[in-house]
Amino acid sequence: MIPNNYEWKFLSNNPNKSIIDNILAAKNILDSDKESFLNPKIADLHDPFALLDMDKAVIRILDAISQKQQITIYGDYDADGITSTSVLYMFLTEVGAKVNYYIPNRFTEGYGMNIDAILYLADNKTDLIVTVDNGITAIAEVDFARSKGIDVIITDHHQCLDQIPDAHCIVNYKRPNCTYPSQNLAGVGIVFKLITAIATTLKLSLEEYVYKYLDLVSIGTIADMVPLLQESRVIASLGLKLITHTRNPGLRALLNIINKNSQPTTSYTIAFQVAPRINAISRMSDANLAIELFTTQDTQRAATLAQILDNNNIKRKAKEAEIVTAAFEYVKNNIDLSKEKVLVITGTDWHHGVLGLVASKISQHYYRPTIVCTLDGDKYVGSARSVDGFSIINAITEQQQYLIKYGGHTQAAGLTISASKIRNFTEDINKANYEILDKQLLTPKIYIDATVPLSEVTIDLYNSLSALEPCGQNNSSPILLVKGKISKIIHMGKRSEHLKIILEDNNKFLDVIIFSQGQLSNFLNKGEEVEIAGSISKNEWNGKTTIQFMMTAIRSANETTSLYYLELYTKFQNSPMTHLKGLSYYEITQLIPSYSDCAAVFQYLKKYAADNISLNQLSFTLKLNEYKILQIIDIFCELGFLSYKYNNNSIYYRIESYTKNKLENSTRFNQLSQFLKGE
């Protein structure tokens, strides 16, 4: 059996529906919504004044413009906050506002409004603060701003607390009593609605003054991982089309670095190429450089700034890789994975800006909630990431007696804890969640949108699936299932770290690409039937376009049978006779090894001449089930032929002796043979 860490779940597979319709059904898209989902239009956007307090926000901002009052945009340092700040700053500048912006430092100030920043703004004669992508929890800070004579307009999309700030007005669809029809906007989406409302009030052309910013709005939307449904899908879709011929010099310069081959910009490009570079600048340097990039009209300065972002992303990746390596070492040397299901990893002098990224990689590898902390004086500063179905912020909140500061949401959180309390925190968060984090919760799931015959994996299907773009949160790229026989296994990469297998079914062939899992070749066999989950990709090389399949997961076609035999062996390893009574003669022959079975296994191990072999390879090559092979290995161990350890479908063995010894000298072999004879 090929190692498979996933629980496979099939969402929809109606044979009477097309592949696209099956995928839409899996995404719960009704037939009545199909057209608007596949072809989003400007007309699908909602009236911005349907947002509670939007009218108050527009009136106050226009009043500030007419009175030449100083407006300060109070932003955030992530991609959503940076694009939000950039868009609002450029729009307000164009309509005649006296406007500047303030971005808190990630390390010295942290997220959101703070008293020192407000003091600074008051000293610099700010009359009106407009927050973007923050502010909904800044109760004390808003009160302080008011005491300094500064009005505050909050635009945010984060969850409200029981009490909301006493601001001039609050534009947030998550407010109680707000009946806005779309609940998926990012912070930059709220800004887009705000500038639409202002432009509409001023009777300005939306095409000329507002829609030109959809490129940046789509970037912030995709980067912030809000569900790409309803209005957010419209924004992302229209924005991606605009990016192709963007008039923004900074964005164009950044894309020139990222996309040298002028490939179409997709949500994948934004999420994994553009957004990391925007986020890296605040992690490694100064977020204001990213805002300057998107707001400058100087193409030369834009090129310089784009290169600065790219260089900082390279530094970020190097720093992240360094800490990831150290974190894996920490787990190996300090954590008992059988007892600790919440991984708390500590280090010294780790860069604060990449702790969340490191936690994410460790969490994905072990599929456990992970908290990565670095020592900062007499306290640890940490970032946490979780697995589906487990709220890391709830788990952290339950241990608040140990914490100096904390915050976050279900899947990600941050915390500060006294160094003297980290051990007790680690013990208690694990005790509290040991039973909750059971095997089912700690098994990653893969959701199959549709099963596709190899004959239908074509360029036409690829083009059809492109209509589902933009893909992202709550609208993930479709995961398809293909089945077939392995006809070829090819190693790729300098260290053979990647694989390509050629799958065949009814004389139809498909290239399947497997990244960073070169070790899988030990478990794959030419001629073996497999099921592969993944996505279709287009490969263009030397003027030729081909379709390939990017593997997410693979499993043996006979996995259920293999699991049965493995569980049977585990259960009855030490009492192999217990479960045989009552079985038919045929069933017994499938479980009890014969002399020739034993000889075949020994000769294969001897010829293989390695220190480990996959159980799947033995089973497939010798046509013996897993139970029978492991019984034979136990017989050899009893006779002193070899010693072994079995782990995760691999048998690690050492031939101890070639001295002839009869199988009849094995108690286990004799008992099994006699049972087969009916003795």
RAHU-V922709 format. One record per backbone hydrogen bond with DSSP energy under -1.0 kcal/mol. NH is the residue of the N-H (numbers start at 1). CO is the residue of the C=O. E is the energy in kcal/mol with one decimal. If there is no record, write none. Layout:
nh:NH co:CO e:E
nh:NH co:CO e:E
This chain:
nh:7 co:444 e:-2.5
nh:9 co:446 e:-2.8
nh:11 co:448 e:-2.8
nh:17 co:14 e:-2.2
nh:22 co:18 e:-2.3
nh:23 co:19 e:-2.3
nh:24 co:20 e:-2.6
nh:25 co:21 e:-2.2
nh:26 co:22 e:-2.2
nh:27 co:23 e:-1.4
nh:28 co:25 e:-1.5
nh:29 co:24 e:-2.9
nh:33 co:30 e:-1.2
nh:37 co:33 e:-2.0
nh:38 co:34 e:-2.5
nh:39 co:35 e:-2.1
nh:44 co:41 e:-2.0
nh:45 co:42 e:-2.1
nh:50 co:47 e:-2.1
nh:51 co:48 e:-1.8
nh:54 co:51 e:-2.0
nh:57 co:53 e:-2.3
nh:58 co:54 e:-2.3
nh:59 co:55 e:-2.2
nh:60 co:56 e:-2.4
nh:61 co:57 e:-2.2
nh:62 co:58 e:-2.5
nh:63 co:59 e:-2.1
nh:64 co:60 e:-2.1
nh:65 co:61 e:-2.2
nh:66 co:62 e:-2.5
nh:67 co:63 e:-1.9
nh:68 co:65 e:-1.1
nh:69 co:64 e:-2.6
nh:71 co:98 e:-2.8
nh:72 co:128 e:-3.0
nh:73 co:100 e:-2.6
nh:74 co:130 e:-2.1
nh:75 co:102 e:-2.3
nh:82 co:78 e:-3.0
nh:83 co:79 e:-2.3
nh:84 co:80 e:-2.4
nh:85 co:81 e:-2.5
nh:86 co:82 e:-2.4
nh:87 co:83 e:-2.6
nh:88 co:84 e:-2.2
nh:89 co:85 e:-2.5
nh:90 co:86 e:-2.4
nh:91 co:87 e:-2.3
nh:92 co:88 e:-2.7
nh:93 co:89 e:-2.2
nh:94 co:90 e:-2.0
nh:95 co:91 e:-1.7
nh:96 co:93 e:-1.4
nh:97 co:92 e:-2.9
nh:100 co:71 e:-2.3
nh:102 co:73 e:-2.9
nh:109 co:105 e:-2.0
nh:110 co:105 e:-2.5
nh:118 co:114 e:-1.9
nh:119 co:115 e:-2.5
nh:120 co:116 e:-2.1
nh:121 co:117 e:-2.4
nh:122 co:118 e:-2.7
nh:123 co:119 e:-2.4
nh:124 co:120 e:-1.2
nh:125 co:122 e:-1.7
nh:126 co:121 e:-2.3
nh:127 co:70 e:-2.3
nh:128 co:70 e:-2.1
nh:129 co:151 e:-2.9
nh:130 co:72 e:-2.5
nh:131 co:153 e:-2.6
nh:132 co:74 e:-2.3
nh:134 co:155 e:-1.0
nh:138 co:135 e:-1.4
nh:139 co:137 e:-1.9
nh:142 co:138 e:-2.1
nh:143 co:139 e:-1.9
nh:144 co:140 e:-2.2
nh:145 co:141 e:-2.3
nh:146 co:142 e:-2.4
nh:147 co:143 e:-1.9
nh:149 co:146 e:-1.9
nh:150 co:145 e:-2.6
nh:151 co:127 e:-2.1
nh:153 co:129 e:-3.2
nh:154 co:169 e:-2.4
nh:156 co:171 e:-1.9
nh:167 co:165 e:-1.6
nh:168 co:152 e:-1.9
nh:169 co:152 e:-1.1
nh:171 co:154 e:-3.5
nh:175 co:172 e:-2.2
nh:178 co:175 e:-1.7
nh:190 co:186 e:-1.7
nh:191 co:187 e:-1.8
nh:192 co:188 e:-2.2
nh:193 co:189 e:-1.9
nh:194 co:190 e:-2.2
nh:195 co:191 e:-2.8
nh:196 co:192 e:-1.8
nh:197 co:193 e:-2.3
nh:198 co:194 e:-2.3
nh:199 co:195 e:-2.6
nh:200 co:196 e:-2.4
nh:201 co:197 e:-2.1
nh:202 co:198 e:-2.2
nh:203 co:200 e:-1.0
nh:204 co:199 e:-3.0
nh:209 co:205 e:-2.7
nh:210 co:206 e:-2.2
nh:211 co:206 e:-2.9
nh:213 co:210 e:-2.2
nh:214 co:211 e:-1.7
nh:217 co:213 e:-2.3
nh:218 co:214 e:-2.4
nh:219 co:215 e:-1.5
nh:220 co:216 e:-2.3
nh:221 co:217 e:-1.9
nh:222 co:218 e:-2.6
nh:223 co:219 e:-2.7
nh:224 co:220 e:-1.7
nh:225 co:222 e:-1.3
nh:226 co:221 e:-1.1
nh:228 co:473 e:-2.8
nh:229 co:227 e:-2.1
nh:232 co:229 e:-1.3
nh:234 co:230 e:-1.7
nh:235 co:231 e:-2.9
nh:236 co:232 e:-2.6
nh:237 co:233 e:-2.6
nh:238 co:234 e:-2.7
nh:239 co:235 e:-2.4
nh:240 co:236 e:-2.3
nh:241 co:237 e:-1.5
nh:242 co:238 e:-1.6
nh:243 co:239 e:-2.1
nh:245 co:242 e:-1.3
nh:246 co:243 e:-1.7
nh:252 co:248 e:-2.5
nh:253 co:249 e:-2.2
nh:254 co:250 e:-2.2
nh:255 co:251 e:-2.5
nh:256 co:252 e:-1.8
nh:257 co:253 e:-1.1
nh:258 co:254 e:-2.0
nh:259 co:255 e:-3.3
nh:262 co:259 e:-1.5
nh:270 co:266 e:-1.9
nh:271 co:267 e:-2.8
nh:272 co:268 e:-2.7
nh:273 co:269 e:-1.6
nh:274 co:269 e:-2.1
nh:275 co:270 e:-3.3
nh:278 co:274 e:-1.8
nh:279 co:275 e:-2.9
nh:280 co:276 e:-1.9
nh:283 co:279 e:-1.3
nh:284 co:280 e:-2.4
nh:285 co:281 e:-2.3
nh:289 co:286 e:-1.7
nh:290 co:287 e:-1.1
nh:291 co:287 e:-1.4
nh:292 co:288 e:-2.4
nh:293 co:289 e:-2.0
nh:294 co:290 e:-1.9
nh:295 co:291 e:-1.3
nh:296 co:292 e:-1.8
nh:302 co:298 e:-2.6
nh:303 co:299 e:-2.1
nh:304 co:300 e:-1.9
nh:305 co:301 e:-2.7
nh:306 co:302 e:-2.7
nh:307 co:303 e:-1.8
nh:308 co:304 e:-1.9
nh:309 co:305 e:-2.4
nh:310 co:306 e:-2.2
nh:311 co:307 e:-2.8
nh:312 co:308 e:-2.3
nh:313 co:309 e:-1.8
nh:314 co:310 e:-1.9
nh:315 co:311 e:-2.1
nh:316 co:312 e:-2.5
nh:317 co:313 e:-2.5
nh:318 co:314 e:-2.1
nh:319 co:315 e:-2.7
nh:320 co:316 e:-2.8
nh:321 co:317 e:-2.6
nh:322 co:318 e:-2.1
nh:323 co:319 e:-2.1
nh:324 co:320 e:-2.8
nh:325 co:321 e:-2.2
nh:326 co:322 e:-1.7
nh:327 co:323 e:-2.7
nh:328 co:324 e:-2.5
nh:329 co:325 e:-1.9
nh:330 co:326 e:-2.1
nh:331 co:327 e:-2.3
nh:332 co:328 e:-2.4
nh:333 co:329 e:-2.3
nh:334 co:330 e:-2.4
nh:335 co:331 e:-1.7
nh:339 co:336 e:-2.0
nh:340 co:336 e:-2.8
nh:343 co:369 e:-2.6
nh:345 co:371 e:-3.2
nh:347 co:373 e:-1.4
nh:354 co:351 e:-1.5
nh:355 co:352 e:-1.2
nh:358 co:354 e:-2.4
nh:359 co:355 e:-2.8
nh:360 co:356 e:-2.0
nh:361 co:357 e:-1.9
nh:362 co:358 e:-2.5
nh:363 co:359 e:-2.5
nh:364 co:360 e:-2.3
nh:365 co:361 e:-2.1
nh:366 co:362 e:-2.4
nh:367 co:363 e:-1.8
nh:370 co:385 e:-2.8
nh:371 co:343 e:-3.5
nh:372 co:383 e:-2.7
nh:373 co:345 e:-3.2
nh:374 co:381 e:-2.4
nh:375 co:347 e:-2.2
nh:376 co:379 e:-3.8
nh:379 co:376 e:-1.0
nh:380 co:417 e:-3.7
nh:381 co:374 e:-2.4
nh:382 co:415 e:-3.1
nh:383 co:372 e:-2.2
nh:384 co:413 e:-3.3
nh:385 co:370 e:-2.4
nh:386 co:411 e:-1.8
nh:390 co:387 e:-1.8
nh:392 co:410 e:-2.8
nh:395 co:391 e:-1.8
nh:396 co:392 e:-2.3
nh:397 co:393 e:-2.7
nh:398 co:394 e:-1.9
nh:399 co:396 e:-1.6
nh:400 co:397 e:-1.8
nh:402 co:399 e:-2.1
nh:403 co:400 e:-1.2
nh:404 co:416 e:-2.9
nh:405 co:416 e:-1.5
nh:407 co:414 e:-2.0
nh:409 co:412 e:-3.5
nh:413 co:384 e:-1.8
nh:414 co:407 e:-2.9
nh:415 co:382 e:-2.1
nh:416 co:405 e:-2.8
nh:417 co:380 e:-2.6
nh:419 co:378 e:-2.4
nh:421 co:418 e:-1.8
nh:425 co:421 e:-2.5
nh:426 co:422 e:-2.4
nh:427 co:423 e:-2.4
nh:428 co:424 e:-2.6
nh:429 co:425 e:-2.6
nh:430 co:426 e:-1.4
nh:431 co:427 e:-2.3
nh:432 co:428 e:-2.5
nh:434 co:430 e:-1.0
nh:437 co:433 e:-2.5
nh:438 co:436 e:-2.1
nh:442 co:438 e:-2.1
nh:443 co:440 e:-1.1
nh:446 co:7 e:-2.5
nh:448 co:9 e:-3.5
nh:449 co:479 e:-2.8
nh:450 co:479 e:-1.1
nh:452 co:481 e:-2.9
nh:456 co:453 e:-1.8
nh:457 co:454 e:-1.4
nh:458 co:456 e:-1.6
nh:462 co:458 e:-2.1
nh:463 co:459 e:-2.5
nh:464 co:460 e:-2.2
nh:465 co:461 e:-2.7
nh:466 co:462 e:-1.3
nh:467 co:464 e:-1.3
nh:468 co:465 e:-2.1
nh:469 co:466 e:-1.3
nh:472 co:475 e:-2.0
nh:475 co:472 e:-2.0
nh:480 co:534 e:-3.3
nh:481 co:450 e:-2.3
nh:482 co:532 e:-2.6
nh:484 co:530 e:-1.9
nh:485 co:504 e:-3.1
nh:486 co:528 e:-2.4
nh:487 co:502 e:-3.2
nh:490 co:500 e:-3.0
nh:492 co:498 e:-2.8
nh:496 co:493 e:-1.4
nh:498 co:492 e:-2.3
nh:499 co:514 e:-2.8
nh:500 co:490 e:-2.8
nh:501 co:512 e:-2.3
nh:502 co:488 e:-2.2
nh:503 co:510 e:-2.9
nh:504 co:485 e:-2.3
nh:505 co:508 e:-2.2
nh:508 co:505 e:-1.4
nh:510 co:503 e:-2.1
nh:512 co:501 e:-2.8
nh:513 co:549 e:-3.0
nh:514 co:499 e:-3.0
nh:518 co:497 e:-1.4
nh:520 co:517 e:-2.1
nh:521 co:518 e:-1.7
nh:522 co:519 e:-1.7
nh:523 co:520 e:-2.3
nh:527 co:486 e:-3.8
nh:528 co:525 e:-2.3
nh:530 co:484 e:-2.8
nh:531 co:555 e:-2.6
nh:532 co:482 e:-2.8
nh:533 co:553 e:-2.7
nh:534 co:480 e:-2.2
nh:535 co:550 e:-1.9
nh:537 co:548 e:-2.9
nh:539 co:546 e:-3.3
nh:541 co:544 e:-2.6
nh:544 co:541 e:-1.9
nh:546 co:539 e:-2.8
nh:548 co:537 e:-2.7
nh:549 co:511 e:-2.8
nh:550 co:535 e:-3.2
nh:551 co:513 e:-2.5
nh:552 co:533 e:-3.4
nh:553 co:533 e:-2.0
nh:555 co:531 e:-2.2
nh:557 co:529 e:-2.0
nh:559 co:556 e:-1.5
nh:562 co:558 e:-2.2
nh:563 co:559 e:-2.9
nh:564 co:560 e:-1.8
nh:565 co:561 e:-2.0
nh:566 co:562 e:-2.4
nh:567 co:563 e:-2.7
nh:568 co:564 e:-2.1
nh:569 co:565 e:-2.1
nh:570 co:566 e:-2.5
nh:571 co:567 e:-2.2
nh:572 co:568 e:-2.1
nh:578 co:575 e:-1.4
nh:580 co:577 e:-1.4
nh:583 co:580 e:-1.9
nh:588 co:584 e:-2.2
nh:589 co:585 e:-2.1
nh:590 co:586 e:-1.2
nh:591 co:588 e:-1.3
nh:592 co:588 e:-2.4
nh:598 co:594 e:-2.0
nh:599 co:595 e:-2.3
nh:600 co:596 e:-2.2
nh:601 co:597 e:-2.1
nh:602 co:598 e:-2.4
nh:603 co:599 e:-2.5
nh:604 co:600 e:-1.9
nh:605 co:601 e:-2.4
nh:606 co:602 e:-2.5
nh:607 co:603 e:-2.3
nh:608 co:604 e:-2.5
nh:609 co:605 e:-1.5
nh:613 co:651 e:-1.9
nh:615 co:649 e:-3.0
nh:618 co:614 e:-1.9
nh:619 co:615 e:-2.8
nh:620 co:616 e:-2.7
nh:621 co:617 e:-2.6
nh:622 co:618 e:-2.5
nh:624 co:619 e:-1.1
nh:629 co:625 e:-2.0
nh:630 co:626 e:-2.3
nh:631 co:627 e:-2.0
nh:632 co:628 e:-2.1
nh:633 co:629 e:-2.5
nh:634 co:630 e:-2.0
nh:635 co:631 e:-1.9
nh:636 co:632 e:-2.5
nh:637 co:633 e:-2.2
nh:638 co:634 e:-2.2
nh:639 co:635 e:-1.9
nh:641 co:636 e:-2.2
nh:643 co:654 e:-1.9
nh:645 co:652 e:-2.2
nh:647 co:650 e:-2.6
nh:650 co:647 e:-1.6
nh:651 co:613 e:-3.2
nh:652 co:645 e:-3.1
nh:653 co:611 e:-1.9
nh:654 co:643 e:-2.2
nh:656 co:641 e:-2.9
nh:657 co:641 e:-1.7
nh:665 co:662 e:-1.9
nh:666 co:663 e:-2.2
nh:670 co:666 e:-2.4
nh:671 co:667 e:-2.6
nh:672 co:668 e:-2.2
nh:673 co:669 e:-2.6
nh:674 co:670 e:-2.8
nh:675 co:671 e:-1.8
nh:676 co:672 e:-1.9
nh:677 co:673 e:-1.7
nh:679 co:674 e:-2.6
